[in-house]
Amino acid sequence: MSNQKLNSYLKEIADQCGIKKNLTFHMARHTFATTVTLSNGVPIETVSKLLGHTKLATT
């Protein structure tokens, strides 16, 4: 699936939820990494692997 198509789906979801902010796939990845994982105690090494990063420094 393309980044463009994912962004299109996120726009539809935002519209249906009344969210005015422009949601993007990058924003969704960032939110997943920070809100869903790190703030719930998941180790940074695990988050890095989940995001597909080869270097921990990238995360």
C-alpha positions, -999 to +999 in steps of 0.1 A: +000+000+000+013+034-009+020+063+015-004+084-005-032+058-001-026+055+036-028+093+040-060+093+020-075+067+045-063+088+075-080+119+060-113+100+057-110+088+093-102+123+105-132+137+086-155+112+101-142+118+136-143+156+132-105+160+135-094+192+118-057+184+118-041+169+087-032+133+097-003+116+079+013+082+080+044+097+095+023+113+123+006+079+129+040+061+132+052+088+156+021+086+177+024+048+179+060+050+189+055+077+216+019+073+230+012+036+225+046+021+232+071+043+251+046+059+274+034+024+284+069+012+293+079-006+261+117-006+259+132+017+232+150-013+216+116-030+211+101+002+196+130+005+173+124-030+160+087-025+156+093+006+135+118-014+113+148+007+122+182-009+118+199+015+142+187+024+176+199+060+170+173+064+143+145+058+168 
